[in-house]
Amino acid sequence: MKRLLFLALAITAVALQGFCQDTENWYYETNTSGQEVPRKFLGIRANLDITAPGDATADGIGIELFEPGAGFSAGLVYNTPLGRKFYFEPGLYLYYQTMGCNKDFLYDVESASVRQFGVRIPLQVGMRFKTRTGFFSISTGPGINIGLSGKLHAEESGQSVNVDVYKDDLNRFDINWNFGCAIHFKQWMIGLNGNMGILNMLKDIDEVKWHQNFITIGFGYNFAI
């Protein structure tokens, strides 16, 4: 984790150096009336994902079923201005993420993890603050997560087994709420987002609630359209 944070800080420092030296702002253009306006753009994104599963709760009592893990996601976003200060940015991502499992709930297992692959559709509304080379933004909005594949991978005495978690244990469909910020400079961006799960992900267990949360550290490149 320390190495990943150091890498993120190093990339941010290099980006900010370029941000301070260049005065051209790629994100704004002049319209037919001679006014400077934000431009639409398409972006490619690659994210480091950190899963932060909350406790399962029942009658106010929390139980740790899963442990934090890591993963990655990649996809496209479309940014369209809503006036000069605001924008709407839908996206489409593929993701792969992992979570550790609390072995106290698994019989005679040395290690276990949940491995999920799926699709994310974030729908963000943001506010931009113009800078010399781009803009700084804050954003929020819902996201739709659809699990395409989910396996519980367990190992014991050199043997491994994979169980489909979407068959009996977890729901495939989730809605999360996102809060984020990003720096756009030249045609590059660096962003940080926190995502809180809204729906109960445990299947057929109304008395016990568990929400799937995650954090993303994103990097991207933007194209004019």
C-alpha positions as CSV (number, residue, x, y, z in Angstrom):
1,M,0.0,0.0,0.0
2,K,2.8,2.4,0.8
3,R,4.4,1.8,-2.6
4,L,1.1,2.5,-4.3
5,L,0.6,5.8,-2.4
6,F,4.2,6.9,-3.2
7,L,3.6,6.1,-6.9
8,A,0.4,8.1,-6.9
9,L,2.1,11.1,-5.1
10,A,5.0,11.0,-7.6
11,I,2.8,11.0,-10.6
12,T,0.8,13.9,-9.1
13,A,4.0,15.9,-8.5
14,V,5.1,15.5,-12.1
15,A,1.6,16.4,-13.3
16,L,1.5,19.5,-11.1
17,Q,4.9,20.6,-12.4
18,G,3.6,20.6,-15.9
19,F,0.4,22.3,-14.7
20,C,2.4,25.2,-13.3
21,Q,4.6,25.7,-16.3
22,D,2.1,25.7,-19.2
23,T,-0.5,28.5,-19.7
24,E,-2.6,26.9,-22.6
25,N,-6.0,25.7,-21.5
26,W,-7.1,22.8,-23.8
27,Y,-10.5,22.5,-22.0
28,Y,-11.9,25.7,-23.3
29,E,-12.7,26.9,-26.8
30,T,-14.2,30.0,-28.5
31,N,-17.7,29.7,-29.9
32,T,-19.1,31.5,-33.0
33,S,-20.0,34.5,-30.8
34,G,-16.4,34.9,-29.7
35,Q,-17.1,33.7,-26.1
36,E,-14.9,31.2,-24.3
37,V,-16.9,28.1,-23.4
38,P,-16.0,24.7,-22.0
39,R,-15.6,22.0,-24.6
40,K,-17.1,18.5,-24.8
41,F,-14.6,15.6,-24.6
42,L,-14.3,11.9,-24.5
43,G,-11.9,10.4,-21.9
44,I,-10.1,7.1,-21.4
45,R,-9.7,6.1,-17.7
46,A,-7.7,3.5,-15.8
47,N,-8.3,3.1,-12.1
48,L,-6.7,1.4,-9.1
49,D,-9.6,0.2,-7.0
50,I,-9.5,-0.4,-3.2
51,T,-12.4,-2.4,-1.9
52,A,-13.6,-1.3,1.5
53,P,-16.4,-3.6,2.5
54,G,-18.5,-2.5,5.5
55,D,-19.6,-4.8,8.3
56,A,-22.7,-6.9,7.9
57,T,-25.2,-5.5,10.4
58,A,-28.2,-7.1,12.2
59,D,-30.1,-5.4,15.0
60,G,-27.4,-2.8,15.4
61,I,-24.6,-5.4,15.7
62,G,-21.8,-5.4,13.2
63,I,-20.1,-8.6,11.9
64,E,-17.0,-8.5,9.6
65,L,-17.7,-10.9,6.8
66,F,-15.2,-9.5,4.3
67,E,-11.8,-7.8,4.4
68,P,-10.4,-5.0,2.2
69,G,-8.8,-5.9,-1.1
70,A,-7.7,-4.4,-4.4
71,G,-8.5,-4.4,-8.1
72,F,-8.6,-2.3,-11.2
73,S,-11.1,-0.8,-13.7
74,A,-10.9,0.7,-17.1
75,G,-13.3,2.4,-19.4
76,L,-14.6,5.5,-21.1
77,V,-16.3,8.7,-20.0
78,Y,-18.2,11.4,-21.9
79,N,-18.0,14.9,-20.5
80,T,-20.6,17.5,-21.6
81,P,-20.8,21.0,-20.2
82,L,-24.0,22.2,-18.4
83,G,-23.3,25.9,-18.7
84,R,-19.9,27.3,-17.8
85,K,-19.5,25.9,-14.3
86,F,-21.2,22.5,-14.3
87,Y,-21.0,19.3,-16.4
88,F,-22.5,15.9,-16.8
89,E,-20.2,12.9,-17.2
90,P,-21.6,9.4,-17.8
91,G,-19.2,6.5,-18.1
92,L,-18.8,2.8,-18.9
93,Y,-16.2,0.6,-17.1
94,L,-15.1,-3.0,-16.8
95,Y,-13.8,-3.9,-13.4
96,Y,-12.1,-6.7,-11.5
97,Q,-11.9,-6.5,-7.8
98,T,-11.1,-8.8,-4.8
99,M,-12.0,-9.0,-1.1
100,G,-10.6,-11.1,1.6
101,C,-12.9,-13.4,3.6
102,N,-13.2,-13.7,7.4
103,K,-12.1,-17.3,7.9
104,D,-14.0,-17.6,11.1
105,F,-17.1,-18.2,9.0
106,L,-15.4,-20.7,6.7
107,Y,-14.8,-24.3,7.9
108,D,-11.3,-25.7,7.7
109,V,-9.9,-23.2,5.1
110,E,-6.4,-21.7,5.0
111,S,-7.2,-18.7,2.8
112,A,-10.2,-17.4,0.9
113,S,-11.1,-14.4,-1.2
114,V,-14.0,-13.2,-3.4
115,R,-13.1,-12.3,-7.0
116,Q,-15.6,-10.2,-9.0
117,F,-15.7,-9.1,-12.6
118,G,-18.4,-6.8,-14.0
119,V,-19.6,-3.6,-15.5
120,R,-19.9,-0.1,-13.9
121,I,-22.0,2.8,-15.2
122,P,-21.3,6.0,-13.3
123,L,-23.6,9.0,-13.9
124,Q,-21.7,12.0,-12.4
125,V,-22.7,15.7,-12.1
126,G,-19.7,18.0,-11.4
127,M,-18.6,21.5,-10.8
128,R,-15.5,22.9,-12.5
129,F,-13.1,25.5,-11.3
130,K,-10.9,26.8,-14.2
131,T,-7.1,26.9,-13.8
132,R,-4.4,28.0,-16.1
133,T,-4.0,24.7,-17.9
134,G,-7.3,23.0,-17.2
135,F,-9.7,22.8,-14.3
136,F,-10.2,21.3,-10.9
137,S,-13.5,19.5,-10.3
138,I,-15.7,18.1,-7.6
139,S,-18.5,15.6,-8.5
140,T,-21.2,13.4,-7.2
141,G,-23.8,11.1,-8.5
142,P,-25.1,7.5,-8.7
143,G,-23.5,4.5,-10.3
144,I,-24.8,1.2,-11.5
145,N,-22.8,-2.0,-10.8
146,I,-23.6,-5.2,-12.6
147,G,-21.6,-8.4,-11.6
148,L,-20.9,-10.7,-14.6
149,S,-18.8,-13.2,-12.7
150,G,-18.1,-13.7,-9.0
151,K,-16.2,-16.5,-7.4
152,L,-15.3,-17.5,-3.8
153,H,-11.8,-18.9,-4.1
154,A,-10.7,-21.0,-1.1
155,E,-7.5,-23.1,-0.5
156,E,-6.9,-25.9,2.0
157,S,-3.9,-28.3,2.0
158,G,-2.8,-27.5,-1.5
159,Q,-6.3,-27.9,-2.9
160,S,-8.4,-25.0,-4.3
161,V,-12.1,-24.6,-4.9
162,N,-14.2,-21.9,-6.6
163,V,-17.8,-21.3,-5.8
164,D,-20.2,-19.0,-7.6
165,V,-21.1,-16.3,-5.1
166,Y,-23.9,-14.9,-7.2
167,K,-25.8,-18.2,-7.2
168,D,-26.8,-18.3,-3.5
169,D,-24.9,-15.6,-1.5
170,L,-24.6,-12.1,-3.2
171,N,-26.7,-10.0,-5.5
172,R,-25.3,-9.2,-9.0
173,F,-26.9,-5.7,-9.1
174,D,-25.9,-2.8,-6.9
175,I,-26.3,1.0,-6.9
176,N,-23.6,3.1,-5.3
177,W,-23.3,6.9,-4.6
178,N,-20.0,8.5,-5.7
179,F,-18.1,11.6,-4.3
180,G,-15.0,12.6,-6.1
181,C,-12.5,15.3,-7.1
182,A,-10.1,15.5,-10.0
183,I,-7.4,17.7,-11.5
184,H,-7.5,18.1,-15.3
185,F,-4.3,19.5,-16.8
186,K,-3.5,19.7,-20.5
187,Q,-5.3,16.6,-21.7
188,W,-4.5,14.5,-18.7
189,M,-6.4,13.9,-15.4
190,I,-5.9,12.5,-12.0
191,G,-8.9,11.7,-9.8
192,L,-9.9,10.3,-6.4
193,N,-13.4,8.9,-5.8
194,G,-15.2,7.3,-2.9
195,N,-18.2,5.0,-3.6
196,M,-20.8,4.0,-1.0
197,G,-23.0,1.0,-1.7
198,I,-26.7,1.6,-1.3
199,L,-28.4,-1.8,-1.8
200,N,-28.1,-4.8,0.5
201,M,-25.8,-7.2,-1.3
202,L,-26.7,-10.3,0.7
203,K,-29.2,-12.5,-1.2
204,D,-32.4,-13.5,0.5
205,I,-31.4,-12.3,4.0
206,D,-33.6,-9.3,4.9
207,E,-32.5,-9.3,8.5
208,V,-28.8,-8.8,7.8
209,K,-27.5,-5.9,5.7
210,W,-24.2,-5.6,4.0
211,H,-23.1,-2.9,1.6
212,Q,-20.2,-3.0,-0.9
213,N,-18.0,0.2,-0.8
214,F,-14.8,1.0,-2.8
215,I,-12.3,3.8,-3.5
216,T,-10.7,4.5,-6.8
217,I,-7.5,6.4,-7.8
218,G,-7.9,7.2,-11.5
219,F,-5.7,8.4,-14.3
220,G,-6.9,9.3,-17.8
221,Y,-6.4,11.1,-21.1
222,N,-9.0,13.2,-22.9
223,F,-9.9,13.7,-26.6
224,A,-11.8,16.5,-28.2
225,I,-15.0,15.5,-30.0
